[in-house]
Amino acid sequence: MKMFRVLFAVALTCTVIFCTDKTQSASEKPRVIVTSDGEIDDECSMVRFLLYANEWDIEGIVTSSSQYHWQGHRWAGDDWIEPYLDAYAQVYPNLVKHDPAYPTPETLQERTKLGNVKSEGEMDEITEGSQLIVNVLLDETDDRPVWLQAWGGPNTIARALKTIEEEHPEKMAEVAKKIRLFLIWEQDSTYQAYIRPHWGKYDILTIISDQFEAIAYRWKTIQPDEMKPYFTGPWMKEHILQNHGPLCSLYKAHTGDREDFDDGDFRSEGDSPAFLHTIVTGLRNMESPDWGGWGGRYVHVRENTWLDPVPVDCYEYPDGRWYSSTAWGRSRSREGATSSTDQAFREYFKPMWRWSDALQNDWAARADWCVKSVEEANHPPVVVLGHAADLKAKPGASVQLNAHGTSDPDGDPLSYQWWQYKEADSFNGTIEIRNAENQKAGFTVPDDAGKGETIHIICEVTDNGTPPLTRYQRVVVTVE
């Protein structure tokens, strides 16, 4: 009976997917292609990525280069990912007990290719990796969006787009409609040198992240004190590193060889926001980058480009690359250790760290899925609204909220918390939510709310399983 509840929850979750492309069916999974330079934090991110492989249609995993890594320069090897795919194959039989949507090891293996890796920013050579991206983008049998993730440099993506421009220029506009770019910094010059000038006219949604630092190497100076326990050695050993199968055992946590980190401490997953953004949690963040979700929150800066919201009045974003030398958060962190207590610094990374407890607990549950039966492990609640996700109301009107129909696949008791996501609002004010800890809640639209302004309300639901898991629904109220 419990297996039936889990499978039913998986199916039900698929019915509440929201996507950037409003023509995409709500029952369809996001499609993703990862490009990675194989840095040690990419390897850490890959462990988590594979544990969430059931959440997407993975079209490709491509090794690329970056300003930090290429063949002959701090290179992890052309086949760095093979041990992770082999370990995934070993835990796959247990993962599919929790969700049959996990892709087979053979599927992932055949979609893993070597891209442009000979030097930083190299995009002259047509490679197996670049051609895989070409083939996916030119496939006319599937018009769903494809999230192209650059964990390293975007050079292999750039090579693929150049191939399409050279060989199929008449298809560029249609291909561009499919593309969504999520870059972890611009780790080479190819976005500015090629993608932006040649494809910019098509307004491809492009997110470039600096917020990733919240879960990267400098997490100790960024994560607030209440979140740090989820990244320490004791937590990591209990929930990830020990007794959770061969895939989790490959995670390259700190080994106690540094004075500032203890044995087992979380190391870095700077690339994880690129795929965390595409996990469907109910936050609807793929509808607009400034709505915010597990992968951070971003603001529209220019053209098609969305960058991190800098909490400084009159800040001027650089016109060119957003990367280690120019991104506000990285630059600010160089000013000294006191930056960790600076309010603006803390606020800058809040779109990422505000979810840290939920993220880490969710990851711990996935690690359990590698070794535990369905009955022994925990699975996230399924949050269902008893009304539309988009509402309209006039100033002074009472808005009734409810999450009737919400359930837990394991039958666990649930706790509710309704809260205003003020950073996502266009209404510049605070609302008071009545009965915020109940399944049914409500609020009154302030009298000074202007026509067309929006108020974002998050219904956050957490079960009392081990570890506790959280899912959401977002209600967007537009003022009439």
Buried (B, 14 or more C-beta within 10 A) or exposed (E): EEEEBBBEBBEBBBEBBBBBBEEBEEEBBBBBBBBBBBBBBBBBBBBBBBBBBBBBBBBBBBBBBBBBBBEEEEBBEEEBBEBBBBBBBEBBEBBBBBBEBBBEBEEBBEBBBBBBBEBBBBBEEBBEBBBBBBEBBBEEEEEBBBBBBBBBBBBBBBBBBBBBBEEBEEBBEBBBBBBBBBBBBBBBBBBBBBBBEBBBEBEBBBBBBBBBBBBBBBBBBBBBEEBBEBBBBEBBBBBBBEBBBBBBBBBEBBEEEEEEBBBBBBBBBBBBBBBBBBBBBBBBBBBBBBBBBBBBBBBEBEEBBBBBBBBEEEEEBEEBBBBBEBBBBBEBBEEEEEBBEBEEBBBBBBBBBBBBBBBBBBBBBBBBBBBBEBEEBBBBBBBBBEEEBEBEBEBEBEBEBBBEEBBBBBEBEBBBBBBBBEBBBBBEEEBEBBBBEBBBBBBBBBEEBEEEBBBBBBBBBBBEBBBBBBBBBBBBBBBE
